[in-house]
Amino acid sequence: MTKKCYFTFPTTYQAIRAEKILAKENREYRMVPVPRSISSSCGLALCCLPEDAQVIKDYLKDGSVIVEGFFELEEKASAGPLSFLRKRRS
């Protein structure tokens, strides 16, 4: 089992703002559909490793991005420890 962290947002606009802010930083994350275990509604979530969560949270706060929720989930291991992530670089 691997742990992944998810940030959810009240609107798609806030999710896009989060991605735009993090695109300038050298952090690993991925925008994904909100997992069913978090919510049955549609929407985007930012997925990251637990060790990057606090730094990402600080970037979002500094950028005035509204975060609806934060979740840490244990999930079945994927093909590789970082296979669900990709680095965003500007």
Secondary structure as UniProt FT lines:
FT   STRAND          2..8
FT   HELIX           12..22
FT   TURN            23..24
FT   STRAND          28..33
FT   TURN            36..38
FT   STRAND          44..48
FT   HELIX           50..62
FT   TURN            63..64
FT   STRAND          69..75
FT   TURN            81..84
FT   STRAND          86..87
//
